Amino acid sequence: MKNSFNKKYFIDLISELLTYKATLVAVSKNRSIELIEEIYRAGQNDFGENRVQELLKKQPSLPESIRWHQIGHLQSNKVKQIIPFVYLIHSVDSVKLLQTIEKEAMRAGKKVNVLLQAHIAQEESKFGFDLNELKDFFDTQNDKKYHHINIRGLMGMATLSNDTSQIEKEFKQLRQLYEEIQKDRPWFDTLSMGMSSDYKIALANGSNMIRIGSALFDH
């Protein structure tokens, strides 16, 4: 695990995000407990993990006030383990997973915040609903069938590319759908787009939550 934190970058980034009223999720995968504590003491409260196993290992050893985000692909059989403490699940990529979260949240007697993951990239390896599936899901009011889930918004990852016009096009498509859905859903308030390599493009295209790992820690 790498153990260095770019504090100057962090301070500059937080200042930049204030302009956009956007939230930083610090991606803490493969980072030590001590390093997470350091950035937490610097004022960071939202942390994202890709793997459930790593999240379960870290969460008990860190402050209860941390808001944990599950940002990686989530298997249905792992849902039960994170329901008690997870703040936001970004990577809901199927109706089956939604149904599992609903079932486990009902058993736990709580409501769980989630984002639906959209497949906007050209890479086939990425998960998510396509945009037409998402539009149909909300047009037919399917989101209102889940009584133990708060569907707070959408998440998407752009194509890993140096073609900024392609990245911008993908983010813009997701933002347009997000705004369309949001019109009659005041609780629909989160658009999670942008990582270390493309967060500036994401912010310029309406993102209000970014997920940054390598730029924060590797320097």
N, CA and C of each residue as an Amber inpcrd file, in Angstrom:
protein
   657
   0.8280000  -1.1950000   0.0000000   0.0000000   0.0000000   0.0000000
   0.8710000   1.2570000   0.0000000   0.5570000   2.1960000  -0.8690000
   1.3310000   3.4230000  -0.9440000   0.8940000   4.3630000   0.1780000
   1.8780000   5.0800000   0.7560000   1.5930000   5.8670000   1.9340000
   2.0700000   7.2970000   1.7810000   1.5780000   7.9910000   0.7880000
   1.8780000   9.4090000   0.6300000   0.6100000  10.1510000   0.2160000
   0.4500000  11.3470000   0.7730000  -0.7590000  12.1420000   0.5630000
  -0.3320000  13.5200000   0.0700000  -0.8180000  13.9080000  -1.0910000
  -0.4740000  15.1990000  -1.6820000  -1.3900000  16.2750000  -1.1000000
  -0.9750000  16.8360000   0.0150000  -1.8390000  17.7700000   0.7490000
  -2.1020000  19.0520000  -0.0330000  -1.0800000  19.5620000  -0.7190000
  -1.2870000  20.7860000  -1.5050000  -2.3170000  20.5510000  -2.6150000
  -2.1850000  19.4170000  -3.3000000  -3.1660000  19.0900000  -4.3480000
  -4.5690000  19.0110000  -3.7490000  -4.6880000  18.3770000  -2.5850000
  -5.9750000  18.2300000  -1.9090000  -6.5950000  19.5920000  -1.6010000
  -5.8100000  20.4930000  -1.0390000  -6.3230000  21.8250000  -0.6830000
  -6.7610000  22.5800000  -1.9300000  -5.9570000  22.5240000  -2.9810000
  -6.3130000  23.2030000  -4.2360000  -7.5700000  22.5970000  -4.8560000
  -7.6820000  21.2800000  -4.7730000  -8.8420000  20.5900000  -5.3430000
 -10.1170000  20.9660000  -4.5980000 -10.0630000  20.9730000  -3.2810000
 -11.2440000  21.3460000  -2.4930000 -11.6930000  22.7590000  -2.8320000
 -10.7330000  23.6680000  -3.0000000 -11.0530000  25.0420000  -3.3730000
 -11.7400000  25.0930000  -4.7410000 -11.2510000  24.2960000  -5.6680000
 -11.8490000  24.2310000  -7.0050000 -13.2750000  23.6830000  -6.9440000
 -13.4750000  22.6580000  -6.1230000 -14.7990000  22.0290000  -6.0310000
 -15.8340000  22.9430000  -5.4030000 -15.4020000  23.8570000  -4.5530000
 -16.3340000  24.8140000  -3.9550000 -17.0130000  25.6560000  -5.0340000
 -16.2820000  25.9700000  -6.0800000 -16.8210000  26.7540000  -7.1920000
 -17.9720000  26.0240000  -7.8710000 -17.8460000  24.6980000  -7.9560000
 -18.8490000  23.8830000  -8.6450000 -19.8810000  23.2840000  -7.6880000
 -19.7070000  23.5380000  -6.3820000 -20.5620000  22.9210000  -5.3560000
 -20.5830000  21.3970000  -5.5270000 -19.3840000  20.8610000  -5.7170000
 -19.2290000  19.4290000  -5.9620000 -18.5280000  18.7620000  -4.7860000
 -18.8020000  17.4660000  -4.6200000 -18.2520000  16.6680000  -3.5250000
 -17.1030000  15.8060000  -4.0250000 -16.0650000  15.7310000  -3.2110000
 -14.9420000  14.8430000  -3.4960000 -15.1110000  13.5210000  -2.7670000
 -15.0260000  12.4320000  -3.5140000 -14.9050000  11.0980000  -2.9240000
 -13.4550000  10.6770000  -3.1190000 -12.7230000  10.5460000  -2.0160000
 -11.3260000  10.1160000  -2.0770000 -11.2840000   8.5990000  -2.2290000
 -10.7380000   8.1320000  -3.3340000 -10.7020000   6.6970000  -3.6090000
  -9.5350000   6.0950000  -2.8290000  -9.8810000   5.3110000  -1.8110000
  -8.8780000   4.8450000  -0.8440000  -8.4810000   3.3890000  -1.0430000
  -8.8150000   2.8170000  -2.1800000  -8.4210000   1.4230000  -2.4310000
  -6.8980000   1.3160000  -2.4010000  -6.4140000   0.2470000  -1.7940000
  -4.9820000  -0.0200000  -1.6710000  -4.2350000   1.0180000  -0.8340000
  -4.9740000   1.7950000  -0.0350000  -4.3240000   2.7730000   0.8410000
  -4.4230000   2.2940000   2.2860000  -3.4360000   2.6550000   3.0800000
  -3.3770000   2.1780000   4.4590000  -4.3620000   2.9140000   5.3580000
  -4.6690000   2.3040000   6.4860000  -5.5060000   2.9390000   7.5010000
  -4.8930000   4.2750000   7.9110000  -3.5710000   4.3010000   8.1030000
  -2.8850000   5.5080000   8.5550000  -3.0200000   6.6460000   7.5350000
  -2.9540000   6.3000000   6.2510000  -3.0680000   7.3210000   5.2130000
  -4.4970000   7.8660000   5.1360000  -5.4700000   6.9940000   5.2740000
  -6.8660000   7.4420000   5.2790000  -7.1170000   8.3570000   6.4750000
  -6.5660000   7.9910000   7.6270000  -6.7070000   8.8450000   8.8100000
  -6.0830000  10.2200000   8.5850000  -4.9700000  10.2530000   7.8740000
  -4.2920000  11.5270000   7.6160000  -5.1570000  12.4560000   6.7700000
  -5.7240000  11.9320000   5.7040000  -6.5550000  12.7850000   4.8510000
  -7.8890000  13.1160000   5.5390000  -8.3820000  12.2010000   6.3680000
  -9.5850000  12.4790000   7.1630000  -9.3290000  13.6670000   8.1100000
  -8.1780000  13.6730000   8.7620000  -7.8350000  14.7800000   9.6730000
  -7.6640000  16.0990000   8.9220000  -7.3360000  16.0010000   7.6320000
  -7.2090000  17.2120000   6.8140000  -8.5630000  17.7640000   6.3750000
  -9.6320000  17.0180000   6.6890000 -10.9780000  17.5130000   6.4060000
 -11.7900000  16.7000000   5.4230000 -11.2360000  15.5900000   4.9240000
 -11.9630000  14.7560000   3.9650000 -12.8460000  13.7490000   4.6900000
 -14.1240000  13.6700000   4.2940000 -15.0610000  12.7980000   5.0070000
 -15.6480000  11.6920000   4.1370000 -15.5340000  11.8140000   2.8240000
 -16.1190000  10.8270000   1.9060000 -15.0050000   9.9970000   1.2760000
 -15.0930000   8.6780000   1.4630000 -14.0810000   7.7680000   0.9290000
 -14.7560000   6.6630000   0.1200000 -14.1220000   6.2920000  -0.9950000
 -14.6790000   5.2680000  -1.8630000 -13.7830000   4.0560000  -1.9730000
 -14.4080000   2.8940000  -1.9200000 -13.6890000   1.6280000  -2.0730000
 -14.2850000   0.8350000  -3.2340000 -13.4050000   0.1320000  -3.9480000
 -13.8510000  -0.6840000  -5.0720000 -14.2860000  -2.0820000  -4.6520000
 -13.5820000  -2.6360000  -3.6720000 -13.8290000  -4.0280000  -3.2960000
 -14.4490000  -4.1210000  -1.9120000 -15.5040000  -4.9010000  -1.8180000
 -16.2100000  -5.0630000  -0.5460000 -15.2760000  -5.6080000   0.5320000
 -14.4480000  -6.5790000   0.1670000 -13.5660000  -7.1980000   1.1440000
 -12.6410000  -6.1660000   1.7990000 -12.1210000  -5.2560000   1.0020000
 -11.2310000  -4.2250000   1.5390000 -12.0030000  -3.2230000   2.3840000
 -13.1950000  -2.8830000   1.9520000 -14.0420000  -1.9710000   2.7100000
 -14.3800000  -2.5420000   4.0830000 -14.7260000  -3.8110000   4.1230000
 -15.0730000  -4.4570000   5.3870000 -13.8840000  -4.5170000   6.3420000
 -12.7060000  -4.6110000   5.7890000 -11.5020000  -4.6660000   6.6170000
 -11.1850000  -3.3000000   7.2260000 -11.3900000  -2.2430000   6.4560000
 -11.0100000  -0.9020000   6.8960000 -12.0640000  -0.2410000   7.7930000
 -13.3210000  -0.4090000   7.4650000 -14.3830000   0.3660000   8.1130000
 -14.3660000   0.2940000   9.6460000 -14.1820000  -0.8760000  10.2630000
 -14.2240000  -0.9250000  11.7240000 -13.0680000  -0.1890000  12.3970000
 -11.9700000   0.0340000  11.6850000 -10.7790000   0.6400000  12.2690000
 -10.7170000   2.1520000  12.0960000 -11.7080000   2.7180000  11.4450000
 -11.6880000   4.1400000  11.1340000 -12.8870000   4.8640000  11.7560000
 -12.8420000   6.1930000  11.8490000 -13.9110000   6.9390000  12.5260000
 -15.3020000   6.6350000  11.9760000 -16.2730000   6.5480000  12.8690000
 -17.6550000   6.2430000  12.4720000 -18.2550000   7.3410000  11.5920000
 -17.7190000   8.5500000  11.6910000 -18.2800000   9.6640000  10.9270000
 -17.8910000   9.6490000   9.4490000 -16.9670000   8.7850000   9.0620000
 -16.6200000   8.6610000   7.6420000 -17.8270000   8.1750000   6.8530000
 -18.0320000   8.7940000   5.6890000 -19.1010000   8.3590000   4.7880000
 -18.4720000   7.4730000   3.7210000 -18.8220000   6.1770000   3.7780000
 -18.2220000   5.1850000   2.8700000 -19.0530000   5.0520000   1.5940000
 -18.3700000   5.0830000   0.4770000 -18.9850000   4.9350000  -0.8460000
 -18.4830000   3.6410000  -1.4720000 -19.3990000   2.7780000  -1.8960000
 -19.0360000   1.5890000  -2.6570000 -19.0410000   1.9910000  -4.1190000
 -17.8620000   2.0680000  -4.7470000 -17.7800000   2.6090000  -6.1020000
 -17.4490000   1.5530000  -7.1490000 -17.0020000   0.3710000  -6.7160000
 -16.6690000  -0.6850000  -7.6690000 -17.8520000  -1.5930000  -7.9440000
 -17.6750000  -2.4630000  -8.9160000 -18.7270000  -3.4310000  -9.2600000
 -19.1230000  -4.2230000  -8.0140000 -20.4130000  -4.2950000  -7.7630000
 -20.9320000  -4.9350000  -6.5470000 -21.6950000  -6.2060000  -6.9110000
 -21.2430000  -7.3190000  -6.3500000 -21.9440000  -8.5860000  -6.5670000
 -23.1040000  -8.7010000  -5.5860000 -24.1880000  -9.2990000  -6.0430000
 -25.3900000  -9.4090000  -5.2100000 -25.1250000 -10.1080000  -3.8870000
 -24.2380000 -11.1080000  -3.8980000 -23.9990000 -11.8620000  -2.6660000
 -23.1560000 -11.1010000  -1.6350000 -22.6790000  -9.8850000  -2.0120000
 -21.9020000  -9.0740000  -1.0790000 -22.7230000  -7.9280000  -0.4810000
 -23.9310000  -7.7270000  -0.9800000 -24.7350000  -6.5760000  -0.5840000
 -24.9930000  -6.5440000   0.9280000 -25.3840000  -7.6830000   1.4650000
 -25.7610000  -7.7680000   2.8840000 -24.6600000  -7.2560000   3.8030000
 -23.4050000  -7.4570000   3.4040000 -22.2780000  -7.1170000   4.2630000
 -22.0730000  -5.6150000   4.4240000 -22.4480000  -4.8320000   3.4310000
 -22.1900000  -3.3870000   3.5130000 -23.4210000  -2.5530000   3.8690000
 -24.6010000  -3.1490000   3.7960000 -25.8390000  -2.4150000   4.0710000
 -25.8180000  -1.6870000   5.4250000 -25.2860000  -2.2780000   6.4920000
 -25.3780000  -1.6110000   7.7970000 -24.6860000  -0.2560000   7.8780000
 -23.6750000  -0.0090000   7.0410000 -22.9090000   1.2270000   7.2320000
 -22.6570000   2.0330000   5.9640000 -22.9050000   1.5000000   4.7840000
 -22.5410000   2.2080000   3.5600000 -23.3810000   3.4810000   3.4190000
 -22.7330000   4.5590000   2.9820000 -23.4400000   5.8350000   2.7970000
 -24.0780000   5.9160000   1.4130000 -23.3290000   5.4870000   0.3830000
 -23.8380000   5.5860000  -0.9840000 -23.2110000   4.4900000  -1.8440000
 -24.0550000   3.7530000  -2.5530000 -23.5920000   2.7480000  -3.5130000
 -23.6790000   3.3710000  -4.9080000 -22.5270000   3.5650000  -5.5550000
 -22.4810000   4.2350000  -6.8590000 -22.7730000   3.2870000  -8.0130000
 -22.5370000   2.0030000  -7.8080000 -22.3830000   1.0770000  -8.9320000
 -23.5510000   0.1080000  -9.1030000 -24.7720000   0.6090000  -8.9680000
 -25.9440000  -0.2500000  -9.1830000 -26.1730000  -0.3440000 -10.6910000
 -25.8630000  -1.5210000 -11.2390000 -25.8120000  -1.6630000 -12.6940000
 -26.8470000  -2.6210000 -13.2680000 -27.8040000  -3.0540000 -12.4310000
 -28.8420000  -3.9590000 -12.9340000 -30.0620000  -3.9140000 -12.0200000
 -31.2020000  -4.2900000 -12.5690000 -32.4310000  -4.3860000 -11.7720000
 -32.2860000  -5.4790000 -10.7250000 -31.6040000  -6.5540000 -11.0730000
 -31.3820000  -7.6410000 -10.1150000 -30.6510000  -7.1390000  -8.8730000
 -29.6350000  -6.3090000  -9.0760000 -28.8930000  -5.7690000  -7.9330000
 -29.7740000  -4.8280000  -7.1210000 -30.5700000  -4.0260000  -7.7880000
 -31.5110000  -3.1590000  -7.0740000 -32.4460000  -3.9780000  -6.1880000
 -32.9520000  -5.0670000  -6.7210000 -33.8840000  -5.9190000  -5.9670000
 -33.2000000  -6.5340000  -4.7480000 -31.9390000  -6.9070000  -4.9050000
 -31.1970000  -7.4680000  -3.7760000 -30.9770000  -6.4150000  -2.6940000
 -30.6170000  -5.1980000  -3.1080000 -30.4210000  -4.1120000  -2.1390000
 -31.7200000  -3.8180000  -1.4100000 -32.8210000  -3.8020000  -2.1360000
 -34.1300000  -3.5750000  -1.5060000 -34.4180000  -4.6380000  -0.4520000
 -34.1710000  -5.8780000  -0.7920000 -34.4480000  -6.9870000   0.1330000
 -33.5860000  -6.8760000   1.3930000 -32.3010000  -6.6190000   1.2110000
 -31.3920000  -6.5640000   2.3580000 -31.6120000  -5.2990000   3.1860000
 -31.9730000  -4.2100000   2.5410000 -32.2720000  -2.9770000   3.2840000
 -33.5440000  -3.1470000   4.1170000 -34.5220000  -3.8410000   3.5610000
 -35.7560000  -4.1080000   4.3040000 -35.4520000  -4.9570000   5.5260000
 -34.6200000  -5.9710000   5.3680000 -34.2340000  -6.8160000   6.4940000
 -33.5060000  -6.0280000   7.5720000 -32.7000000  -5.0630000   7.1280000
 -31.9190000  -4.2560000   8.0770000 -32.7280000  -3.1120000   8.6650000
 -33.9100000  -2.8710000   8.1210000 -34.7620000  -1.8080000   8.6320000
 -34.2210000  -0.4220000   8.3470000 -33.6400000  -0.2330000   7.1610000
 -33.0980000   1.0780000   6.8310000 -33.2940000   1.3920000   5.3590000
 -33.0550000   2.6540000   5.0070000 -33.0780000   3.0700000   3.6030000
 -31.6420000   3.2490000   3.1370000 -31.3630000   2.8200000   1.9280000
 -30.0140000   2.8630000   1.3960000 -29.9730000   3.8090000   0.1980000
 -28.9630000   4.6840000   0.1860000 -28.7630000   5.6000000  -0.9390000
 -27.9940000   4.9030000  -2.0500000 -28.4760000   5.0270000  -3.2840000
 -27.7810000   4.4200000  -4.4200000 -27.7720000   5.3730000  -5.6090000
 -26.8390000   5.1110000  -6.5150000 -26.8160000   5.7160000  -7.8370000
 -26.9360000   4.5970000  -8.8590000 -27.6180000   4.8550000  -9.9450000
 -27.6630000   3.8840000 -11.0320000 -26.4980000   4.1610000 -11.9740000
 -25.7660000   3.1210000 -12.2940000 -24.5790000   3.2630000 -13.1390000
 -24.9600000   3.1770000 -14.6080000 -24.5750000   4.2010000 -15.3460000
 -24.8330000   4.2390000 -16.7850000 -23.5920000   3.8110000 -17.5460000
 -23.7970000   3.0350000 -18.5890000 -22.6850000   2.6280000 -19.4640000
 -22.5890000   3.6420000 -20.5890000 -21.6450000   4.5830000 -20.4390000
 -21.5080000   5.6370000 -21.4500000 -20.2090000   5.5140000 -22.2420000
 -19.2980000   4.6610000 -21.7900000 -17.9910000   4.5240000 -22.4310000
 -18.0470000   3.5880000 -23.6370000 -17.0120000   3.6720000 -24.4540000
 -16.9280000   2.7830000 -25.6220000 -16.4390000   1.3920000 -25.2310000
 -15.7390000   1.3010000 -24.0820000 -15.2430000  -0.0130000 -23.6670000
 -16.3890000  -0.9290000 -23.2510000 -16.4100000  -2.1180000 -23.7920000
 -17.4470000  -3.0870000 -23.4450000 -17.2570000  -3.6400000 -22.0390000
 -16.0410000  -3.5090000 -21.5080000 -15.7390000  -4.1040000 -20.2040000
 -16.4110000  -3.3630000 -19.0460000 -16.8410000  -2.1370000 -19.2750000
 -17.4700000  -1.3710000 -18.2090000 -18.9150000  -1.8230000 -18.0140000
 -19.3840000  -1.7210000 -16.7600000 -20.7350000  -2.1690000 -16.4180000
 -21.7300000  -1.0060000 -16.5440000 -23.0210000  -1.3390000 -16.4430000
 -24.0330000  -0.2910000 -16.3510000 -25.1940000  -0.4740000 -17.3050000
 -26.2680000   0.2690000 -17.0190000 -27.4260000   0.3570000 -17.9070000
 -27.0490000   1.2280000 -19.1010000 -27.6170000   0.9380000 -20.2640000
 -27.4290000   1.9150000 -21.3350000 -28.4470000   3.0450000 -21.1220000
 -28.2370000   4.1630000 -21.7870000 -29.0390000   5.3580000 -21.5050000
 -30.5230000   5.1450000 -21.8170000 -30.8210000   4.3810000 -22.8540000
 -32.2210000   4.1220000 -23.1910000 -32.9060000   3.2730000 -22.1120000
 -32.1600000   2.3130000 -21.5600000 -32.7090000   1.5040000 -20.4660000
 -33.0330000   2.3730000 -19.2550000 -32.1330000   3.2930000 -18.9350000
 -32.3660000   4.1820000 -17.7980000 -33.5670000   5.0850000 -18.0430000
 -33.6580000   5.6200000 -19.2390000 -34.7900000   6.4980000 -19.5560000
 -36.1010000   5.7440000 -19.4060000 -36.1540000   4.5350000 -19.9140000
 -37.3650000   3.7190000 -19.8060000 -37.6680000   3.3770000 -18.3460000
 -36.6420000   3.0940000 -17.5730000 -36.8030000   2.7550000 -16.1570000
 -37.5170000   3.8810000 -15.4170000 -37.0920000   5.1090000 -15.6680000
 -37.6990000   6.2470000 -14.9660000 -39.0140000   6.6800000 -15.6010000
 -39.1270000   6.5880000 -16.9240000 -40.3810000   6.9580000 -17.5970000
 -41.5430000   6.1000000 -17.1160000 -41.2490000   4.8350000 -16.7960000
 -42.3050000   3.9200000 -16.3400000 -42.4180000   3.8720000 -14.8150000
 -41.7680000   4.8470000 -14.1590000 -41.8790000   5.0150000 -12.6960000
 -41.3670000   3.8150000 -11.9010000 -40.4850000   3.0320000 -12.4970000
 -39.9700000   1.8530000 -11.7940000 -39.1830000   2.2110000 -10.5440000
 -38.6060000   3.4120000 -10.5320000 -37.8130000   3.8170000  -9.3710000
 -38.6560000   3.9370000  -8.1070000 -39.9520000   4.1250000  -8.2780000
 -40.8330000   4.3430000  -7.1180000 -41.3490000   3.0430000  -6.5050000
 -40.8830000   1.9160000  -7.0400000 -41.2970000   0.6160000  -6.5080000
 -40.4540000   0.1820000  -5.3180000 -39.3580000   0.8710000  -5.0990000
 -38.4000000   0.4520000  -4.0620000 -38.5650000   1.3280000  -2.8220000
 -39.0510000   0.7200000  -1.7500000 -39.3990000   1.4920000  -0.5520000
 -38.2560000   1.5940000   0.4530000 -37.1840000   0.8430000   0.2280000
 -36.0440000   0.8860000   1.1450000 -34.7790000   1.3550000   0.4340000
 -34.9790000   2.0020000  -0.7080000 -33.8590000   2.5410000  -1.4910000
 -34.1710000   3.9810000  -1.8710000 -33.1810000   4.8540000  -1.7010000
 -33.2510000   6.2050000  -2.2500000 -32.3760000   6.2500000  -3.4940000
 -32.9930000   6.3230000  -4.6630000 -32.2130000   6.4500000  -5.8900000
 -31.8900000   7.9290000  -6.0560000 -30.6550000   8.2740000  -5.7180000
 -30.2620000   9.6780000  -5.5940000 -29.7270000  10.2840000  -6.8940000
 -29.4080000   9.4390000  -7.8730000 -28.8690000   9.9970000  -9.0970000
 -28.2030000   8.9530000  -9.9700000 -27.2480000   9.4130000 -10.7740000
 -26.5920000   8.5690000 -11.7660000 -25.0740000   8.6370000 -11.6190000
 -24.4070000   7.5570000 -12.0330000 -22.9480000   7.5150000 -12.0790000
 -22.5210000   7.0120000 -13.4410000 -21.4320000   7.5740000 -13.9570000
 -20.9120000   7.0850000 -15.2250000 -19.4160000   7.2810000 -15.3320000
 -18.7650000   6.3980000 -16.0850000 -17.3310000   6.4970000 -16.3540000
 -17.1290000   6.6420000 -17.8520000 -16.3980000   7.6700000 -18.2270000
 -16.1460000   7.9180000 -19.6490000 -15.0840000   6.9620000 -20.1820000
 -14.9940000   6.9120000 -21.4920000 -13.9640000   6.1180000 -22.1550000
 -12.5720000   6.5780000 -21.7110000 -11.7100000   5.6200000 -21.4310000
 -10.3200000   5.9370000 -21.0950000  -9.6020000   6.2940000 -22.3910000
  -9.4550000   7.6020000 -22.6180000  -8.9770000   8.0650000 -23.9130000
  -8.3300000   9.4370000 -23.7750000  -7.4620000   9.7760000 -24.7270000
  -6.9040000  11.1290000 -24.8050000  -7.7750000  12.0490000 -25.6460000
  -8.8540000  11.4990000 -26.1880000  -9.7710000  12.2830000 -27.0230000
 -10.7630000  13.0100000 -26.1120000 -10.4500000  14.2520000 -25.7850000
 -11.2990000  14.9940000 -24.8430000 -12.7010000  15.2530000 -25.4000000
 -12.8190000  15.3470000 -26.7140000 -14.1500000  15.5690000 -27.3010000
 -15.0450000  14.3540000 -27.0920000 -14.4640000  13.1570000 -27.1450000
 -15.2330000  11.9340000 -26.8860000 -15.6760000  11.8790000 -25.4330000
 -14.7600000  12.1910000 -24.5210000 -15.0890000  12.1900000 -23.0850000
 -16.1950000  13.2050000 -22.7970000 -16.0430000  14.3990000 -23.3690000
 -17.0430000  15.4440000 -23.1450000 -18.4080000  15.0270000 -23.6810000
 -18.4200000  14.4060000 -24.8410000 -19.6800000  13.9430000 -25.4390000
 -20.3830000  12.9480000 -24.5160000 -19.6190000  12.0240000 -23.9380000
 -20.2050000  11.0030000 -23.0650000 -20.7460000  11.6180000 -21.7750000
 -19.9910000  12.5260000 -21.1760000 -20.4580000  13.1910000 -19.9630000
 -21.7020000  14.0380000 -20.2470000 -21.7050000  14.6990000 -21.3760000
 -22.8320000  15.5730000 -21.7180000 -24.1150000  14.7550000 -21.9040000
 -24.0000000  13.5920000 -22.5200000 -25.1710000  12.7260000 -22.7050000
 -25.7580000  12.3080000 -21.3560000 -24.8760000  11.9760000 -20.4130000
 -25.3560000  11.5470000 -19.1040000 -25.9740000  12.7110000 -18.3380000
 -25.3660000  13.8770000 -18.4560000 -25.9320000  15.0410000 -17.7800000
 -27.3300000  15.3730000 -18.3190000 -27.5020000  15.2770000 -19.6130000
 -28.8060000  15.5790000 -20.2060000 -29.8850000  14.6420000 -19.6750000
 -29.5440000  13.3510000 -19.5630000 -30.5010000  12.3930000 -19.0250000
 -30.7630000  12.6880000 -17.5500000 -29.7190000  12.9770000 -16.8130000
 -29.8540000  13.3070000 -15.3870000 -30.8110000  14.4830000 -15.1930000
 -30.6410000  15.5290000 -15.9730000 -31.5010000  16.7110000 -15.8390000
 -32.9380000  16.4130000 -16.2280000 -33.1150000  15.5570000 -17.2090000
 -34.4700000  15.1670000 -17.6240000 -35.1850000  14.3980000 -16.5060000
 -34.4800000  13.4690000 -15.8840000 -35.0610000  12.6780000 -14.7920000
 -35.3410000  13.5540000 -13.5790000 -34.4750000  14.5090000 -13.3400000
 -34.5220000  15.3420000 -12.1370000 -35.7430000  16.2730000 -12.1050000
 -36.3230000  16.5590000 -13.2390000 -37.3840000  17.5690000 -13.3330000
 -38.5120000  17.3500000 -12.3360000 -38.9540000  16.1050000 -12.1760000
 -40.0570000  15.8480000 -11.2470000 -39.6330000  14.9580000 -10.0790000
 -38.3350000  14.9700000  -9.7840000 -37.8080000  14.1880000  -8.6540000
 -36.8260000  15.0580000  -7.8620000 -37.3250000  15.8480000  -6.9220000
 -36.4560000  16.7770000  -6.1820000 -35.3620000  16.0890000  -5.3820000
 -35.5450000  14.8010000  -5.0660000 -34.5330000  14.0610000  -4.3040000
 -33.3950000  13.5450000  -5.1920000 -33.5340000  13.6870000  -6.4830000
 -32.5570000  13.1940000  -7.4550000 -31.4840000  14.2750000  -7.5930000
 -30.4040000  14.1440000  -6.8290000 -29.5080000  15.2940000  -6.6650000
 -28.0230000  14.9990000  -6.8930000 -27.6760000  13.7970000  -7.3530000
 -26.2620000  13.4400000  -7.4540000 -25.9140000  12.9230000  -8.8470000
 -24.9210000  13.5680000  -9.4480000 -24.3830000  13.1150000 -10.7320000
 -22.8950000  12.8610000 -10.5260000 -22.5380000  11.5890000 -10.3990000
 -21.1630000  11.1860000 -10.0940000 -20.4230000  10.8870000 -11.3940000
 -19.6000000  11.8380000 -11.8250000 -18.8000000  11.6870000 -13.0480000
 -17.4360000  12.3090000 -12.7950000 -16.3990000  11.6730000 -13.2780000
 -15.0760000  12.2590000 -13.2400000 -14.1360000  11.5830000 -12.2780000
 -12.9390000  11.2680000 -12.7780000 -11.8800000  10.6770000 -11.9770000
 -10.6060000  11.5030000 -12.1860000  -9.4760000  11.0110000 -11.7010000
  -8.2440000  11.8160000 -11.7280000  -7.9230000  12.3680000 -13.1170000
  -8.1330000  11.5660000 -14.1480000  -7.7080000  11.9600000 -15.4930000
  -8.7000000  12.8640000 -16.2270000  -9.9750000  12.8680000 -15.7870000
 -10.9770000  13.5890000 -16.5760000 -11.9570000  14.4160000 -15.7340000
 -11.6300000  14.6530000 -14.4550000 -12.6110000  15.3020000 -13.5860000
 -12.9170000  16.7380000 -14.0090000 -11.9360000  17.4380000 -14.5950000
 -12.1960000  18.8200000 -15.0150000 -13.2440000  18.8640000 -16.1280000
 -13.1800000  17.9140000 -17.0410000 -14.1890000  17.8270000 -18.1060000
 -15.5470000  17.4870000 -17.4920000 -15.5380000  16.5820000 -16.5130000
 -16.7890000  16.1900000 -15.8550000 -17.4330000  17.3800000 -15.1470000
 -16.6460000  18.1440000 -14.4030000 -17.1800000  19.3070000 -13.6960000
 -17.7650000  20.3200000 -14.6670000 -17.0790000  20.5410000 -15.7780000
 -17.5580000  21.4890000 -16.7840000 -18.8520000  21.0240000 -17.4310000
 -19.1470000  19.7370000 -17.2970000 -20.3590000  19.1770000 -17.9040000
 -21.3760000  18.7190000 -16.8640000 -21.3390000  19.3260000 -15.6800000
 -22.4310000  19.1580000 -14.7270000 -22.2280000  18.1920000 -13.5910000
 -21.0670000  17.5480000 -13.4950000 -20.8550000  16.6230000 -12.3780000
 -20.8690000  17.3760000 -11.0540000 -21.4880000  16.7630000 -10.0320000
 -21.4090000  17.3520000  -8.6870000 -20.8080000  16.3760000  -7.6740000
 -20.1780000  15.3080000  -8.1950000 -19.4340000  14.3860000  -7.3410000
 -18.3350000  13.7380000  -8.1880000 -17.0880000  13.8620000  -7.7200000
 -15.9790000  13.2680000  -8.4550000 -15.2580000  12.2540000  -7.5740000
 -14.6020000  11.2900000  -8.2180000 -13.9290000  10.2100000  -7.5070000
 -12.4390000  10.2640000  -7.8500000 -11.6240000  10.6660000  -6.8940000
 -10.1990000  10.9010000  -7.1500000  -9.3610000   9.9960000  -6.2750000
  -8.4480000   9.2630000  -6.8990000  -7.5520000   8.3870000  -6.1560000
  -6.0980000   8.7110000  -6.4270000  -5.6180000   8.3390000  -7.6050000
  -4.1880000   8.4250000  -7.8980000  -3.6400000   9.8380000  -7.7720000
  -4.3840000  10.8410000  -8.2110000  -3.8720000  12.2120000  -8.1550000
  -3.7110000  12.7010000  -6.7050000  -4.5000000  12.1640000  -5.8120000
  -4.4080000  12.5480000  -4.4060000  -3.2410000  11.8960000  -3.6940000
  -2.9260000  10.6810000  -4.0830000  -2.0020000   9.8820000  -3.3130000
  -0.6660000   9.6010000  -3.9950000  -0.6150000   9.6150000  -5.3070000
   0.6120000   9.2400000  -6.0170000   1.3010000  10.4910000  -6.5310000
   2.4270000  10.8320000  -5.9660000   3.1540000  12.0320000  -6.3960000
   4.6100000  11.9020000  -6.0250000
